[in-house]
């Protein structure tokens, strides 16, 4: 995770960002701290990367890399406002002793667009990550990669439209994907939780599951909580409305480190 010390919305690179709407770094930090403390209370180890002045979106650490079996594929960002984040993540992983650290050749926005489920990577494209990054990830990790095309600009990253709940279970918003994507998701995950537009619009799919607890936006709990409880999950609402002004929420703030 990365503290939102320098959080602000001074540019717009997704439909949620409006520089004319006031933001508060103090409010963002307080909300982020509640998410951080929730992870710690659940028994998870949380490592921190230092925020860098001038990089207000660095709080969205999920975009910084994809990490599987100790191998790290560091992001290459599409927008110039975020390009310098890559160097910070490269430095952090190398200093932390990760042996295989490589920066993507093609535009690849980390766990924003690459989600591990059932021994394969679901890989998004359409707005941010380059489809060629899918082949690069397949070769680097030695895992099958299932490409999915996003079509609704509100859900510009895969992790805004789909959430991994367990080893082979997901929830997602079908209308965020093109027809081919909807078809393959229905075939591959016939028992998935399907979110409606109201749930997706709360950023309810930008959730983080540890296999038991599902941390998601507070406003999404009434909409997705009943289905999650039916599957044996424990939904836990977190208020990150300040960070949502930049188009990010629970999962965006969390990069999973799989050693």
N, C-alpha and C positions, 0 to 999 in steps of 0.2 A: 504494500500500500504506500501511498504518497500523501503526506499532509497537504491540504489545499491552502498553503500559506500565501500563495500568490494568486489565488482563484479570482477570476474576473471574467466578464464577457465583453471583450473589446473588439471582436470581429465575429463574423457569422460564417460557419462552414457546415451547418446543418440547420434544418427548419426550426429547431428549438431555440436557437441562439438569436437574441435580439439585443444588440448593444445599447439600445435606448432604454431598456428595462434595468433599473438599478439592481446591483448585486451587493452582497455583504460577505467579505472574506471571513469575518468573525462568525457569522451565522453558518456559513459553509463549513468552517472548521469545527464548530460545535456539533453539527449534524454528522459530519464525517467521524468525529470522535465517538459518537454513540455507536456507529457501525463497527469501528475498530474494537470498542470495548465489548460489543456483543460477540464478536469472534473469540476474543480472549475468554469471556465468560463460558463459552461453549467448549473451551479446551484447545482451541487452535493456536498454533504458533503464527505470529504476525511479524514479518520482516518489513522494515521501512527503507525506502529510497529517499534521499534528500531532495526536496523540491528545488528547482532552479529558477531564479528570477527571470521574468520574461516568458515563462512557459506556463501559462495559467491552466492549460488542460492536462498538465502532468499528473494531476490528481487521478485521472482516469487510467490507472496503471494497467488495467487489463489489456490496453492497446499496445503496451510496450514490448510484448514478446509472446511466444507460445513455448511452453516448457513441458516436455514429455520424456520420462525415463532419464532425467538428468541432462538431456540435450536441449539447448536453448536456441531458438530462432528469433532473433531480435527484429523488431518491426522496421519497416521503411515506410514513412508516412506519405500520404498523397498531398496534403496541403502544406505550404511553406511554413505556416504558423506553428506546425508541430514537428517539422523535420529535425530540429536540434534535440528532440527528446531521445532519439535513437542513441546518440553518443552517451547520454547519461545512463541508459539501460545497459549498453555494452560495457561501460566502465564498472557498473554495479555488479553485474554477473561475474565479470572477470575477477574483481576484487574479492568477491564472495567465494571464489574457489570452484566455480563451475568449469569443468574441463572442456566441454564442447559448446562453444559460444560462437554463433555465426549470424551476421546481419543478412537479412533477406536481400536478394538481388532485385526482385520485383516489388512493387507496392504491396505491402502486407501489413495489416494493422492488428497483428497479434490476436489475442483472444477476443478482440472485438468481432473478428470474422472467422476464427478457427476454434471450434469447440470439440473436445474429446468425449466420445460416447461409444461404449461397446467395442473398444479396440479400433475405432476408426475416427478420423477427423471429419466433421461437418464443416464445409468451407463456404463462406459467403462471398459474393461479388455483386456488382451492379452499381455501387456508389463509391466504395473505397478500395478494397483489395483487388488487385489485378488477377484475372483468371489464371494467368501464367504462374502466379504464386501458389496455386493449388498443386501443380506438378512439382514445384520446388519443395513444398512441404512434404509431399509424398516421398520424394527421393531422400530428403534430409532425415525424416523420422522413420522411414521404412514402414509406413502405415497406409492402409487404403484411405483415400480422400474422396468424399462425396460432395461435389460442387452444387451449390444452390444459388439461384439468382434472385436478388431482392428487387422489388419493383415499386415500393412505396417509400418516398424520400424521408418520411417521418421515421422509418425504421432502416436507417442507413448502414447499420452494422448488423451482423447476424445475431449478436447477443442482445439486441433490442427487440428481436422478433421470435427468439427461440431460447429456451433455457434447458439445460441438462439437469435432470432431477436425480437419476441413479445410473447404474452401470448400463442400462439399456432402456431408459425411460426419459422422455422429454415432454415439454409443453411448448406450444407455439401458436402463432397467429397465422392461419393459412393465407389470408389475403395479402400478407407481406411478400409472398413469393409468386413467381410466375407459374404458369400452368404445369410445366414440367417439374418444378420444385414441389408443388403441392402433390403431384402424383407420386413422386418418389418418396416423399415423407409419409404419405398415407400407406404406401406399400411397406416401407421399412419400419415404421412405428405405428402399427394399426391401433394400439391402445394408448396413444399419446393423449394428453390433456389438450383440448383445443380451446384457445382463448378467443373471446369475441373482441370487437373493436374497442369497446369500453375498457376492458381489462388491458388491452395492448396500449391504449392511449394514456394510461396511468404509468406507463413504463413497467407494468407488472411482470413482463417477461425478462426484464433486466434483473434477474434474480440469481442468487447463489445458493446452491444446495450442497450440504455435506453428506447427503445420503439419508438424512433424518430430518434435520432442520432446514427450512427454506426461508432465507432472508430476502425480503422483497419490499417494495414501497408500501408504506402504511395504507395509502388509498387503494391499493390493489388487494388487500387482504379480504375485504368483503366479497370481492368479485372472483378471486381464485382460491381463497382459503377453503371453502367447502369441498371443492374437488381435490385439493391437496390432502385434506384430512381423510377423505375417503380412501386415498391411496396409502395412508399410514404416515404421511409427512406432517411435520409440525411447522405451520407458517408463523413467521415472526416479522412483524411490520417495523420498518425503519423509515423515519422521516428524512428524506434527502431532497426536499423540494427546492432548496437553494441551488444545489448542484444540478438539478434537472434543468435549470435555466441555460445550462451549457449542453444539454442533451445527454446527460449521464446519470446513472443511479447505482444501485448496489453492486451489480456485477461489474460495471465499468470501473468501479473503484477497487476492484480485487483481481489481481493476477495470481493464478494458482501455480505453485511451485511443486512440480512433481519430480522428486528425486528418484 
